[in-house]
Amino acid sequence: MSDFFAKLEAAVQRNDSLLCVGLDPTPAQIPPRYRTEAASDADAIVAWNRAIIEQTADLVCVYKPNIAFYEALGAAGMDALRATLAAIPENIPVILDAKRGDIGSTADAYAKACFEELGVDAVTLSPYLGSDSIQSFARYPGKGLFVLCHTSNPSAGEFQELEIADWRSLDREPNQPLYIHVARTAVTWSPNVALVVGATFPEAVARVRAVAPQRWFLIPGVGAQGGDLEATLTAGLRSDGLGAIVNASRGIANAVDHRQAAQAMRDAINAVRRKHRTASAALDAGEINESLRALVLELAELGAVRFGNFTLASGVQSPIYVDLRLLVSRPALLAKAADAYAALLADAPCDRIAGVPYAALPIGTAVAIAADKPLIYPRKEVKEHGLGKLIEGKWQPGERVAIIEDLITSGGSTIKTAETLRDAGLIVEHAIVLIDREQGGVHNLAKAGIVAHAVLTLTQILDILVNAGRLDAAKRQEVIDFLGKGK
C-alpha cells in the first residue's frame, strides 16, 4: 500500500498545488453536455467526473469523492464511483469522504470497504465513538485518516464549541472547546491522523493549528459555503507553506470551464501561500535570533559543534562533529537547552519522557525538571541483581512516552529505544531532539510510527554561525554537500 502523505506531498510539489477537487455529483446538476451520449444518470456522472479529472489533473494535489452521492444511486452509482476512481491518475491520492465512525466488526468492515474494496488512499472519520472506532482504519499502514474536528456547517457549534474541562489531566487549561479536545486527542491515536477543519471558522482553524502544529488539515467550506480563503489559510498553513488542503467542489464541477475554475482557485491559494511563507520566514528568523541564536553560539563556543575533518564511528570522514555530551559541563547552557526541549513537548502529548541511554540521560533529567515531566529510561542491558529492571523509573503499561535524544542522524538509537519501551506495553509516538542532522532520521522515525520534533536543524545552526561571523560560507557549503542536501 502506498503512503498517502508521501504521495500527497509529491503531488503538492509536482503541481504546485494545495487544491483538492471534490467529486460530488447529483443528477439534477449534471451539465447537459455530459448527458448527450449517456444512457443513464450514472453514465453521465462518469463522463462529467472524467472531464473534471482530465482538465484538472495537473492542477490539484488530491481528489475527494463523497460516497453519499454515489450510494444514493444504488448499484449503478457505486459502479460510477469505481469508474471515477479508475480515471484518477495513480500519482494523485484520493480521499474518500465517508465520515465513518463505528466500533468492532462494523469498523473493520468499513475500513475493508474503503481501503481494500475501493482502494482509496485516505478516508474521513468521525471521532465521536473514541479511539477504538479509528483503530480499524489505523491498522492499514500508510493510509490517511482525516478526523472531523471543526466542520464548516452552520450548526457545527452546537456540539463542537461546547466548553468542557478535561477530567483526565490537571495539566491542561480548563474549559476548552470540545473541538480542541478532539484535536489534541485524535493526533495521539496514530501518526497518520489528519484533521478536518472548516473554512467558515478561521478562528477555530488557528486554534487547532496551535495544538496540532505539524498535522495536515483538510479544509472544506471555501466557495459555496462562504469561507474566507485568505483568513483560513493564514490560520491553517504551517510555516513551510504546507499542511492545509483546500477543498472546492461545486465551484469547479459546475463551471463551464473546469480547468479555468481550478486554475483560478489554485492561483488564489498560491498567492496566499507566497504571502504566508514570506511572513513566516521573517518570523522564524526573528525567533531564531531572539531565542535560539545565543544557544547555538554557546554550543559552538563550548566545542559541542566543531568543524574540521573528523572520522565518525562508521568510518566516514565528516567536516562537522557534534558532541552534546559536553552540555553537562555547562549547567546554565544545559538549562537553556532543556527549556527549548520543554517548549516542544506541547506538540508531543505524553505522560512521561524517556532518555536514550546514555548520552541523552543528563539532558533527559534536565528536561524532566524544566517541563515537570516524569523521566524513565531503558537500560542497555538487564540488571542481573536487585529487581532486574530493563526500564528504570516508575511507569505503567499503556502510558504515552516521548523519547528525549540529543541529536538524530539515522534515528537508529531512537527506534531501538522505542522498541524496548513498546515491548513493555508503553506507547511511543513522539521523539524530541536538540539537533536534526537532516540525514534521513526524521523519515526513518516516521516509518517506525514516531513523529520527530527538533529544536534546531543543522542547516539552521550553520546559517546562524555564518551570520554571526563564526563560520565562512565555503565551510557551510562543504557541510551542506556532505549532508547531501545540495543547497
N, C-alpha and C positions, 0 to 999 in steps of 0.2 A: 504494500500500500504506500502511496506517495505521502510525503509530509506536506500537509496543507499550507503551513506557514512559509516553508521554503518555496513552494510553488507560487504562493501569493506574492511574496517579495520579489521573486523573479519576474512575475507579470507586471508588478508595480514599476520595476526598473526598466523593463523592456518597453513598456507602453507609456512610461512617464505618467502614470495614472493612479488615482485613488478612487476611480469611479466604479461603482457596482451597478449593473443594469438589472433591474427586476423584471422577470418574465412572468407577468401576472395577467393572463388574457381572460377576457369574458366575451361570450358570444355577441353580446349587444354592442361591443366596441370594435369588433373586427372591421378593419377598413375594407371597403368594397373591393379594392383591387386584389385582395387576397381571397375573395370568395369566387372569383371568376372561374377557376378550374377546380374548385374544391367540391367534393361530393358531400361533405358534412361539415358541421362546425369544427369538429376535431381536426379534420384535414386543413381547414382554413387557418386554424390556430397554429398548426405546424408550419404552414407556409409563412405566416406572419412572424413567428419566432425565428425561423431560419433567415428571413430577410433582416431582422434586427441583428442577429448574430453576425451574419456576413458583412453588414455595414459597420459594425462597431468592434469587431474582434481585436483591432489594433489600437483601440481607444480605452479599453476597460482593464481592470485588474481581476474582476470576478463577475460571474453571473449568479443571480439568485431567483430561481423559480419558487413561487409559493404553491405548495402542493394542493391547497384547498381548491384552487381554480381548476385543477385537473381532476381531482376527486369528484367535483360537482358534476362532471360529465360522464361519470361511470367508467366502465372498462375502456371505452374509446378515449376518454380523457387521459387515463393512465398510459395508454399507448402513445398518445400525443406527448406526454411528459417524457417517455423513454426516447421518442424520436427527437425531441428537443435536446435532451442530454447528449444524444449521439451527434448532434450537429455542433456542439460546443467544442472548439479545438482542445486537444489534450493538454496543452500547456497553459490553459486558463482554468483556474479552480472554480468549483461550483459549491455554493452554499444552498442547501435545501431549507427553505423557510417552512418549517413544520411545527415549531413550538411544542415539541413533545415534552412530556413530564409525567412519568409514572414509575412504578417500582416493580421489583422482582421479575417474573417471567414476562410481564407486559412490556417493561422497559427493554428487556432482552430482545423481544420481538420487534419493537420499534427500531432499535439500533440495527438489527439484522436487515430490516426492510430498507433503511436509509443507506447503510454502508455496503451491504452485500448485494441486495436485490437491485437497488438503483445505482449504487456505486458512486455516490456523491462524495465530495471531499470534506464537507462540513455540514452542520445542522444547527438550527436554532432550538433552544431548550428552555423550558420553564423551570425555575428553581423552587417552586412553592412546596414541593414534597421533600426537599432536602437533598443531601449528598447522595443517598442511595438511589435516587431517581436519575442521577447523572452517571453513576459508575458503569452502567451497562454500555454507555457510549464511550466513556473514557478508556474502556478496555481495548478499543480499537486504536492502535498506535498511529500517531501522525494525523489523526482526524481532528478538525477544528470543532470546538464546542462553543457556540455563541449563546451565552446565558442571558435571558431577559433581565435587565437591571432597572432602567427607567425608560418606559416606552413613550411613543410620540402621540398617543391618542388623548383627546381632551380630558377624559376622566381618569387618567393614569394616577393622579394624586390621591384618589380615594383610598387606595391601599399603600401605594409606593412611597408616599410622602408622610405617612404616619410616623411620628417621632416616638422612638422606643429606647429603652435602656438595654444594654447588652448584659443580661444576667450572668453570662459565663465568665466575664472578666471585669475586674475592678480597674484595670489599667486604661480602659477606653473612656472617651468622653461620654457622658450620659446624654440621653435624648437625641440620638442621631436618627435621621430618616431611615425608614426601612430599606430603601434602595441602597443606601450606603452600607448597611449591614450585609445586604446581598452581595455587593461588590467585594467587600473585604473577605467574606466567607467563600464565595464562589472561586476566587483565584487560588484558594488553598486546596481545592478539590483536584485540580490537575494543571500541569503546566500548559496544557492545550486549551484551557478555558479562555475565551474572549468574552466581551460584554456587548450587549445591545443597549444603546443609549440614544434616545430620540432627539432630533434636532430642534424640536419645538420647545425644549427646555435647556437653553445653553448653560444656565447656572448649574443645573444638575450634571451636565457633561463635565464642567470644570471640577465639580466636587468629586465625581467618580475618577477623573484623571488624577486627582490629588492622592487618592487611596490605591489606585492601580496604575502607577506611572509608566509601566512598560507594556501593558497588555494592549492588544488590538481591540478597537471598537468598531462595531457595525452601526452606522448612523442612518436610520430612516427618517422621513419627515421633512426632507428638503424638497421644495417644489410644491406639489399639490396641497400638502398639509401645512405649508406656510413657514417652514423652518428657516431661520436666518443662517445662510451658508457661512458667511464670514465670522459671525459671532460663535457659531457652533465649532467650526474648525479651529479658531483661535483657542477655544476652550479645550478641544479634544486632541489636537495634534501633539505628538511628542516633540522634543526639541530637535530631533533629526528630520522633522517634516513628514514622518510616517505615523503609523499607529491608528489611523482612522479611515474606514471605508465608507464612502458616501453613497447611499443607495438612491437611485432615481428609476422610477417605473413608468408611470403614465406619461410624464413629460417627454420621454423618448419613444415609448411604444406607440403613442397616439400622434406623434409628429409626422408630417408629410414626408420629411427627410430625416430618417432615423440617425444617419451619420452626422448630419449638421447639428442636430439637437444634442447628440452625445459629445461631439467635439466642443460645442459651446459650454456644456457642463464641465467637461474635463478641464478646459482652459480656465474657467472660473475657479475651479478647485485649485488649480496650479498657481493662479495669481495669489490666492490666499496663502498657499504653501510657501511661495517665494518671500512674501512679506513676513510670514511667521519664522522662517529659517533665519532671515536677516536679524529679526528681533531676538531670536533665541541665541544666535551666535554672539551678539553683543552682550546679552545677559550672562551666557556661560563664561565669556571672557572675564566679565566683571566678577562673577562668583569665584572663579579660579584666582583672580588677582587678590581678592579680599580674603578668602577663607582657606585656599589650598596653596597659594604661591609660597607662603612662608614655610609650610610643611615640606614642600619639595626642596626649597633651598636649604633647609636644615638637614634633610636627608642627604643631600649632596655634600654638605659641609661635614657631616658625620662620617662620610665614606660609605654610606649604605647604597649609594648609586655611584658607580665608578665607570670610567671609560679608559680603554686601552686595548690589550689583547689577552683574553682570558680563555683558559681551557675549561669547558664545562664538564660535568660528570659524564656526559655522553661522549666526550672526546672532541666535540665540535669546538672550533675556535670562535669566540664571540667578542665583538667590540664593546660590549657593555656587561657589567656584572652588578647584580642587585643582591645585597645581603642585609635583610631586615632583622637578622638576629642582633644586630648592633643596637637596635632600639632599646634593649634592656639597660644599656649603659647610659642612657639619657632619659631619665624618668619624665621630665617635662615634655619631651618630644613624643614619648610613648603615650602620654596622656592626650596629646593633640591628635595623634593617630587614632586612639581609642574613641575619641569624640566623633571623628569622621566615620568610623565604623558604625557607631551607635546611631548616627543620623540615618544610615541606610537600613537599619533594622525596621524602620517604619514601612519599608517595601517588602519585608520578609517576615510575615506574621509567624511567631514561634512561641513555644513555651519555655524552651531552653536554647542555649547556644553550645556548640561543641568545638573545641580547638583540635586542629590536626596535629598529632604528635610529630616532632617535638618543637619545631621552630615556632609554631603558632600558639603554643601554650601560654607563654608570657603575654602575648598580645590578647589572647582569649580572656585571660584573667583581667587585664586592663579594660577590655570591652565589657565584661560582666559587671565591673564596678561602675563604668560610665553609663551603661544602659540599665543597670539594676536588673540584669537577667541572670538566672542560674546557669552555671557552667558545668558541663560534663566533658569528659574526653576519653576516647578509646585508647587502650594500651597497645603498643606494638606487639607485645607478647602477653600471654595469660600468666598471671601470678601463680606460682607453684606453692604458695604458702598463704596463710590467712584465709580470706574468703574466695581467693582465686578469681577475682574480678577481671573481666575483659574491658568493662566500661566503668570508669571511676566517676563518682558523684551520685547524687540522688535523682532517680528518674523512674518513669512508669511506661510500659508499652503503650503505644497509641499517642504519645505526646509528639508534638511537632518540634523539630530541632533544626536550627540554622547553623551551618558549618562556618567556622571562622578560620581563614587561611591567610598566610602572609602575602603570597602572590600566586598567580596562576599562569602556567605555561601550557602544558598539555592537559592539565586537570587530573592527571592520574592519581595523585595522592588524595585529592579531594573525593574522587569517585570511590577509591578504596575505603576511605573513612565512612562514606555514605553507605557502602555495602555492609560494613560492620554494624553500623547503627541500625540499618534496616533489618538485618538478620536478627537483631534483638527486639524487633517489633516497634521501633521508632519510625516516625515519618520524616523524611528528609526531602525538601523541595527547593531549598534556597542555600546559597553559599555566598559569603561576603569576603572580599579580598581587598587588600590595600592597593595592589597594583595588578592590572591585567597586562601581561606581556604581549597580548594580541597575536598569539601564535597557535590559535585553534582551540584553546582551553574552553572558552565560552561555548563554542559549538559542541565540543565533546561532552560538556556537562549537560547541555540541553538534551542531547541524545540519551543521557542517563536520567532524564527527568528532573534535572536540577537547574534552576534559574540562577545565573551568576550576577552578582552586583559588585562593581568595582568602584572604589573611591577615586582612583586615577587610572588612566591608561598610560602605557609607556610613551605614546605619542604626545599626550598632554605634558608629561614630565619633560620630554625633550624640548617642547615648544617653550615651556616656562624657563628652562635653563638657557635657551638661546636668547629669549627676550631679556633675560637678566644679565646677559654677557658672560655666563658661566660655561657656555658651550658654543663652538663655532658651527656654522651651517654645514660645512663639509662633514664634520663628525656626525651631526644629526642625520644627514643623508646616508652615511655609511651604516648607521644603526637601522634606519628605515629599510634600506636594501637588505640588511641581514634578516630583518623580520619578514621580508618577502612581501611588504605592503606596496612597494612600487610607487611611493608618493614622491 
